[in-house]
Amino acid sequence: MDTLLSGFQLLAQWEVLVALLIGSIGGVIIGALPGVGPAIAIAILLPATFSFEPIIGLTLLLGIYGSSMYGGAIPAILINTPGTPVNALTTYDGYPMTKRGEGHRAISLAYTASFFGGIFSVVCLIILSPALAWVAPHFGSREIFLAALMGIILVIVAHRGQTFAAGMLACFGLFLNTVGLEPVKYSKRYTFEQSWLTSGFDLIVVVLGLFAISQAFLLLIERDHTPEKARVEGNMLSGLKELLGIKRIATFSSSMGVLMGMIPGVGEFTAQFLSYTYAQKTSKTPDQFGKGSPEGLVASEAANNAVPAAAMIPLLALGIPGEALTAMMLSVFYVHNVIPGPQLFDQQLDFVMALYMALILLNIIVLVFLLFSTNLLLRIMQIPTRFLGVMILTLSFIGVYSLRNSITDCAVAAGFGIFGLILKRLNLPIVPIILGMVLGGIMEVKLRTAMAAVKTPLDFISRPIAAIIFVMILMILVLHVRALIREHKAKREPDPVGPDYEHSSQQG
């Protein structure tokens, strides 16, 4: 109880509340603007948050992370353009409902399902806290190294159809982390006598280049586009009654969001896919899915909004980010010398509780804001995309330069921006690079520490938790290889409705 009160006092500071309010409302606006997204906003704001207290910086970023998907549902439902990538599945049933004249109903359902998913995941996070506080201290260097390795493997295998490309890009991220002075003897690695490489590649510079600057370039080279006008009328809480009628779907989808959010490298897309599939298979009207099914819309929105709170579990308990946005937040911890992991629960449990309460408060702030401002957001959506591109580019370079007042950093960010643009045009993933950089640093430090107590390779998995994680890694690899073999066999099998089949059927 004392810890809960201390966490509340930490959150109740006016600076923290203002940061949470700005982040929550700003995240909704950013999510409603197609082509921007939370990753770009967080990347731009990161340099500014380094000058804040850690609780202020993190609540600002958490506000953006947790609220952007609320806003992303608005253009997905009304104009068939997802505001954020994870709202793509929302278009399947949201836009058909709008075409039937049920735009208000769809928006209301999306808001209430998102709120349900967000609150559900925070409650699960609070319930799991005692278990996290007990388990986290049992993770030593070996366990954290293996958990980080599992995170990289999960990120790679999660990109079905692009496994090889994701693996190569993750290895590229690992390589980027090794450039510069190594952390023990401070010997130079891969600097090639270039003084500007001595300090290595700064994570924030790379993030701003790959996410923000590349997106700005993309918006600038594509044809200018202004989203069509739309408007909704009516009580935005009317979807609450309908949601209670399909609470089974909402609860299962939120549960999948929590489960998938806890696993590094999986995230919203897998949670949505599993929830949507379950909802369709158990529905009394499965033929309506993809044609304007309220159940499909609830499954999508409840699942994706349950992920952000759950994604904080591996970050806070082990210091391992599950995806790009939590990887960016990890840098805020490190800048202020607040190291997430087992010691965080032992020494700063009030800080953890304050973050949990911030997640609850941001969902309430966002829902209240959206009840009165949906049509205002629809006006903001009319901003031309090229103007957005110029703004993102300007803010990105300001953020990069403010880090170390370095023109070299701006040039490096521009280079990564071009590289990110190429990846986006080729439809290749960017996230593995960032997680490779972040998890690579964790793995190197933990491996060096663990090797002092390791005599043989088997000593690395001699402890129970390390052995469990190692078995999980083997299972992930075996299941993935098995899936690849099945896909390969399916492609090689002849099509039963082929020329020979048709010819024989004609003869018959």
C-alpha positions in Angstrom: 0.0 0.0 0.0 2.9 2.4 0.8 4.4 1.6 -2.6 1.1 2.4 -4.4 0.8 5.7 -2.5 4.4 6.6 -3.4 3.7 5.8 -7.0 0.6 8.0 -7.0 2.6 10.9 -5.5 5.2 10.5 -8.2 2.5 10.6 -10.9 0.6 13.5 -9.2 3.3 16.0 -10.0 2.0 18.7 -12.3 4.8 18.3 -14.7 4.1 14.6 -15.1 0.4 15.1 -15.5 1.0 17.8 -18.2 3.4 15.5 -20.0 0.8 12.6 -19.9 -1.9 14.9 -21.2 0.2 16.2 -24.1 1.4 12.7 -25.0 -2.1 11.2 -24.8 -3.8 13.9 -26.9 -0.8 14.3 -29.2 -0.8 10.6 -29.8 -4.4 10.5 -30.9 -3.8 13.4 -33.3 -0.6 11.7 -34.7 -2.4 8.4 -35.0 -5.2 10.1 -37.0 -2.7 11.5 -39.5 -2.1 8.8 -42.2 1.6 8.6 -42.9 3.0 9.7 -39.6 2.5 7.1 -36.8 3.8 6.8 -33.2 7.3 5.6 -34.2 8.0 8.8 -36.0 6.6 11.0 -33.3 8.5 9.2 -30.5 11.7 9.3 -32.6 11.4 13.1 -33.0 10.6 13.7 -29.3 13.4 11.4 -28.0 16.1 14.1 -27.9 13.9 16.5 -26.0 12.9 13.9 -23.4 16.6 13.4 -22.4 16.5 16.8 -20.6 13.4 15.8 -18.5 13.1 13.7 -15.4 12.7 10.0 -16.4 9.1 9.8 -15.2 8.2 12.9 -17.2 9.9 11.7 -20.4 8.5 8.2 -20.1 4.9 9.3 -19.5 5.1 11.6 -22.5 6.3 8.7 -24.7 3.8 6.3 -23.1 1.0 8.7 -23.9 1.9 8.7 -27.6 2.5 4.9 -27.7 -0.8 4.0 -25.9 -3.1 6.5 -27.6 -2.0 6.5 -31.2 -4.0 3.4 -32.1 -7.2 5.1 -30.9 -6.6 7.9 -33.4 -5.5 5.5 -36.1 -8.9 3.8 -36.1 -10.7 7.1 -37.3 -9.3 7.3 -40.8 -9.3 3.5 -41.1 -13.0 3.4 -40.5 -14.2 6.5 -42.2 -11.9 6.8 -45.3 -10.4 3.3 -45.5 -6.9 4.6 -44.8 -5.3 3.2 -41.5 -3.7 6.0 -39.5 -1.1 3.6 -38.1 0.0 0.2 -39.6 -1.6 -1.8 -36.9 -5.0 -0.3 -37.8 -4.9 -1.9 -41.2 -7.2 -4.8 -40.0 -9.7 -2.3 -38.7 -10.4 -1.3 -42.3 -11.7 -4.8 -43.1 -15.0 -4.3 -41.2 -14.9 -0.6 -40.2 -15.0 0.9 -43.7 -17.8 -1.4 -44.9 -19.9 -0.3 -41.9 -19.3 3.3 -42.9 -20.4 2.6 -46.5 -23.6 1.1 -45.0 -24.2 4.4 -43.2 -23.0 3.1 -39.9 -19.8 5.2 -39.5 -20.9 6.5 -36.1 -21.6 3.0 -34.8 -18.2 1.7 -36.0 -16.3 4.6 -34.5 -18.2 4.2 -31.2 -17.4 0.5 -31.1 -13.7 1.1 -31.9 -13.4 3.6 -29.1 -15.1 1.4 -26.5 -13.2 -1.8 -27.6 -9.9 0.1 -27.5 -10.7 1.4 -24.0 -11.6 -2.1 -22.8 -8.4 -3.6 -24.3 -6.2 -0.9 -22.8 -7.7 -1.1 -19.3 -7.8 -4.9 -19.3 -4.1 -5.1 -20.2 -3.1 -2.6 -17.4 -5.1 -4.6 -14.8 -3.3 -7.8 -16.0 0.0 -5.9 -15.7 -0.8 -4.9 -12.1 -1.9 -8.4 -11.2 1.3 -9.8 -12.6 3.5 -7.3 -10.8 4.1 -9.5 -7.7 5.1 -12.4 -9.9 7.4 -10.2 -11.9 9.0 -8.8 -8.7 9.6 -12.4 -7.6 10.9 -13.8 -10.9 13.0 -10.9 -12.1 15.8 -11.2 -9.5 16.3 -14.8 -10.6 17.4 -13.6 -14.0 21.2 -13.3 -14.1 23.5 -12.5 -17.0 23.1 -15.8 -18.7 19.3 -15.7 -18.5 19.1 -12.1 -19.8 21.5 -13.0 -22.6 19.4 -15.9 -23.7 16.2 -13.9 -23.4 17.6 -11.2 -25.6 18.7 -13.8 -28.1 15.2 -15.3 -28.1 13.9 -11.7 -28.7 16.0 -11.4 -31.8 15.0 -14.8 -33.1 11.3 -14.0 -32.5 11.6 -10.8 -34.4 13.1 -12.6 -37.3 10.6 -15.5 -37.4 7.7 -13.1 -36.9 8.3 -11.7 -40.4 6.7 -14.6 -42.3 7.7 -14.6 -46.0 10.6 -12.2 -45.2 12.6 -14.3 -42.7 15.9 -14.2 -44.6 15.6 -10.4 -45.1 14.6 -9.8 -41.5 17.6 -12.0 -40.3 20.0 -10.1 -42.5 18.7 -6.7 -41.2 18.8 -7.9 -37.6 22.5 -8.9 -38.1 23.1 -5.5 -39.7 21.7 -3.9 -36.5 24.0 -6.2 -34.4 26.9 -5.0 -36.5 26.0 -1.3 -36.1 26.2 -1.8 -32.4 29.8 -3.1 -32.6 31.1 0.0 -34.4 33.3 2.3 -32.3 35.0 1.8 -28.9 34.2 -1.6 -27.3 32.9 -1.2 -23.7 35.7 -3.0 -21.7 39.2 -2.2 -23.1 38.0 0.7 -25.3 39.7 -0.7 -28.4 38.5 0.6 -31.8 36.2 -1.7 -33.8 35.3 -1.1 -37.5 36.3 2.6 -37.4 38.7 2.3 -40.4 40.7 5.3 -39.1 37.7 7.5 -39.4 37.5 9.7 -36.3 33.7 10.3 -36.6 33.1 6.5 -36.2 35.0 6.3 -32.9 31.8 7.1 -30.9 29.8 4.6 -33.0 26.3 5.0 -34.4 24.0 6.7 -31.9 20.7 4.8 -31.5 18.6 8.0 -31.7 20.4 9.2 -34.9 19.7 5.8 -36.5 16.1 5.7 -35.3 15.4 9.2 -36.5 16.9 8.4 -39.9 15.2 5.0 -40.4 11.8 6.0 -39.2 11.2 9.8 -39.4 13.5 11.0 -42.2 12.7 8.1 -44.4 9.0 8.7 -44.0 9.5 12.4 -44.7 11.3 11.5 -47.9 8.5 9.1 -48.8 5.8 11.7 -48.3 7.8 14.3 -50.3 8.5 12.1 -53.4 4.9 10.7 -53.6 2.0 12.6 -55.1 0.5 15.1 -52.7 -2.6 13.7 -51.1 -5.3 15.2 -48.9 -7.7 12.8 -47.3 -11.4 13.1 -48.2 -13.8 14.9 -45.9 -15.9 12.9 -43.4 -18.1 13.6 -40.4 -19.9 11.6 -37.7 -22.8 12.6 -35.5 -24.2 11.1 -32.3 -23.3 9.8 -28.9 -19.8 8.2 -29.0 -20.6 6.0 -25.9 -23.4 4.2 -27.7 -21.1 1.4 -28.6 -20.6 0.5 -24.9 -24.0 -1.3 -24.8 -23.2 -3.3 -28.0 -19.7 -4.1 -26.7 -21.2 -5.7 -23.6 -23.2 -8.0 -25.9 -20.0 -9.3 -27.4 -17.8 -9.2 -24.3 -16.6 -12.7 -24.9 -14.8 -11.5 -28.1 -13.5 -8.4 -26.4 -12.1 -10.4 -23.4 -10.4 -13.0 -25.6 -9.0 -10.4 -27.9 -7.6 -8.4 -25.0 -6.1 -11.5 -23.5 -4.4 -12.3 -26.8 -3.1 -8.7 -26.9 -1.6 -9.2 -23.4 -0.1 -12.5 -24.2 1.4 -11.4 -27.5 2.6 -8.1 -26.0 4.6 -10.0 -23.4 6.5 -12.0 -26.0 9.4 -9.9 -27.6 9.2 -9.5 -31.3 5.5 -10.6 -31.8 3.3 -7.6 -31.0 0.0 -6.2 -32.4 -0.2 -8.0 -35.8 -0.1 -11.5 -34.4 -2.5 -10.6 -31.6 -5.0 -9.1 -34.1 -4.7 -12.1 -36.5 -5.3 -14.7 -33.7 -8.2 -12.6 -32.2 -9.8 -12.0 -35.6 -9.6 -15.7 -36.5 -11.1 -16.8 -33.2 -13.9 -14.2 -33.5 -14.7 -15.4 -37.1 -14.7 -19.1 -36.2 -16.9 -18.7 -33.1 -19.3 -16.2 -34.7 -22.9 -17.0 -35.6 -22.4 -14.9 -38.7 -18.9 -15.7 -40.0 -19.8 -14.7 -43.5 -20.1 -11.0 -42.4 -16.4 -10.8 -41.5 -14.7 -8.5 -44.0 -18.1 -7.0 -45.0 -18.8 -4.9 -41.9 -18.9 -7.2 -38.8 -19.0 -5.5 -35.4 -17.3 -8.6 -33.9 -14.4 -8.3 -36.3 -14.0 -4.6 -35.5 -14.0 -5.3 -31.8 -11.5 -8.2 -32.1 -9.1 -6.0 -34.0 -9.3 -2.9 -31.8 -9.3 -4.6 -28.4 -6.3 -6.8 -29.4 -4.1 -4.0 -30.6 -4.8 -1.6 -27.7 -4.0 -4.4 -25.2 -0.5 -4.7 -26.5 1.3 -1.5 -25.3 0.8 -2.1 -21.5 1.8 -5.8 -21.9 4.9 -4.8 -24.0 6.2 -3.0 -20.9 6.5 -6.3 -19.0 9.8 -7.6 -20.7 11.0 -4.0 -20.8 10.6 -3.3 -17.1 11.3 -6.8 -15.8 14.3 -7.7 -17.9 15.3 -4.5 -19.7 14.5 -6.3 -23.1 12.4 -4.3 -25.5 9.8 -6.2 -27.5 9.6 -3.9 -30.5 10.9 -0.6 -31.9 8.8 1.8 -29.7 9.8 0.2 -26.4 13.4 0.1 -27.7 13.3 3.9 -28.0 11.9 4.1 -24.5 14.8 2.0 -23.2 17.2 4.8 -24.2 15.3 7.2 -21.9 16.0 4.8 -19.0 19.7 4.6 -19.8 20.2 8.3 -20.3 19.0 8.9 -16.7 20.9 5.9 -15.3 17.6 4.1 -14.5 18.3 0.5 -15.5 15.2 -1.6 -16.1 15.4 -5.1 -14.9 15.4 -7.0 -11.6 16.9 -4.1 -9.6 14.1 -1.8 -10.7 11.5 -3.8 -8.9 13.7 -4.0 -5.8 14.8 -0.4 -5.6 12.2 1.7 -7.5 8.9 -0.1 -7.3 7.1 3.2 -6.8 8.5 4.3 -10.2 7.0 1.1 -11.8 3.6 1.7 -10.1 3.6 5.3 -11.3 4.0 4.0 -14.9 1.1 1.5 -14.4 -1.2 4.3 -13.2 -0.1 6.5 -16.1 -1.3 3.8 -18.5 -4.7 3.7 -16.8 -5.0 7.5 -16.8 -4.0 7.8 -20.5 -6.8 5.5 -21.6 -9.3 7.6 -19.6 -7.9 10.9 -21.0 -8.0 9.6 -24.6 -11.6 8.3 -24.3 -12.9 11.6 -22.8 -11.0 13.6 -25.5 -12.4 11.5 -28.3 -16.0 11.8 -27.1 -15.9 15.5 -27.8 -13.3 16.0 -30.6 -13.8 13.3 -33.3 -15.0 15.8 -35.9 -12.1 18.2 -35.0 -9.7 15.4 -35.7 -11.3 14.8 -39.0 -10.5 18.5 -39.9 -6.9 18.0 -38.8 -6.7 15.0 -41.2 -7.1 17.4 -44.1 -3.4 18.5 -43.8 -1.6 17.8 -47.2 0.9 14.9 -47.0 3.8 16.9 -48.5 3.4 19.6 -45.9 3.6 16.8 -43.3 6.7 15.6 -45.0 8.4 19.0 -44.7 7.4 19.3 -41.0 8.7 15.8 -40.2 12.0 16.4 -42.0 12.6 19.8 -40.3 11.8 18.5 -36.8 13.9 15.4 -37.4 17.0 17.3 -38.3 16.5 19.7 -35.4 16.2 16.7 -33.0 19.4 15.1 -34.5 21.4 18.3 -34.3 20.3 19.0 -30.7 21.8 15.7 -29.5 25.5 16.7 -29.9 25.4 19.8 -32.0 26.9 17.8 -34.8 26.5 18.2 -38.5 28.0 14.7 -38.9 25.1 13.3 -37.0 22.7 15.0 -39.5 24.6 13.5 -42.4 24.5 10.0 -40.8 20.7 10.4 -40.1 20.2 11.5 -43.8 22.1 8.4 -44.9 20.0 6.1 -42.8 16.9 8.1 -44.0 17.8 7.1 -47.6 18.4 3.5 -46.6 15.1 3.5 -44.8 13.3 4.9 -47.8 14.8 2.1 -50.0 13.7 -0.5 -47.4 10.1 0.9 -47.4 9.9 1.0 -51.2 11.1 -2.6 -51.3 8.6 -3.5 -48.5 11.3 -4.7 -46.2 11.1 -4.4 -42.4 13.0 -1.7 -40.5 12.3 -2.9 -36.9 14.9 -5.8 -36.9 17.7 -3.2 -37.4 16.7 -1.2 -34.3 16.1 -4.3 -32.1 19.4 -5.7 -33.4 21.2 -2.6 -32.2 19.5 -2.5 -28.8 19.5 -6.2 -28.0 23.0 -6.6 -29.4 24.3 -4.2 -26.8 22.5 -6.0 -24.0 23.8 -9.4 -25.3 27.4 -8.2 -25.5 27.5 -6.9 -22.0 25.7 -9.9 -20.4 27.8 -12.4 -22.4 31.0 -10.8 -21.1 29.7 -10.9 -17.5 28.4 -14.5 -17.8 31.6 -15.9 -19.3 33.4 -15.3 -15.9 31.3 -18.1 -14.4 31.1 -20.4 -17.4 33.7 -23.2 -17.9 31.9 -25.3 -20.5 29.1 -24.5 -23.0 26.7 -26.6 -20.9 27.4 -24.3 -17.9 25.5 -21.6 -19.8 22.2 -23.5 -19.4 22.9 -25.2 -16.1 20.4 -23.1 -14.2 16.6 -23.8 -14.5 15.5 -20.5 -16.0 18.4 -20.5 -18.5 17.5 -24.1 -19.5 13.9 -23.2 -20.0 14.7 -20.3 -22.2 17.2 -22.4 -24.2 14.5 -25.1 -24.7 12.0 -22.4 -25.9 14.6 -21.1 -28.4 15.0 -24.6 -29.8 11.2 -25.1 -30.0 10.8 -21.8 -31.8 13.5 -22.7 -34.4 12.1 -26.3 -34.9 8.5 -25.0 -35.3 9.6 -22.4 -37.7 11.7 -24.8 -39.8 8.7 -27.2 -39.8 6.4 -24.4 -41.0 8.9 -23.5 -43.8 9.1 -27.2 -45.0 5.3 -27.4 -45.0 5.0 -24.2 -47.1 7.7 -25.5 -49.5 5.9 -28.8 -49.9 2.6 -27.0 -50.5 4.1 -25.0 -53.3 5.6 -28.0 -55.0 2.4 -30.0 -54.9 0.7 -29.9 -58.4 -2.5 -28.0 -58.6 -5.4 -30.4 -58.9 -7.2 -28.1 -61.2 -4.5 -28.0 -63.8 -4.3 -28.6 -67.6 -4.0 -32.4 -67.1 -7.0 -32.5 -64.8 -9.1 -30.4 -67.2 -8.1 -32.6 -70.1 -9.0 -35.9 -68.4 -12.3 -34.4 -67.2 -13.1 -33.5 -70.8 -12.3 -37.0 -72.0 -14.5 -38.4 -69.2 
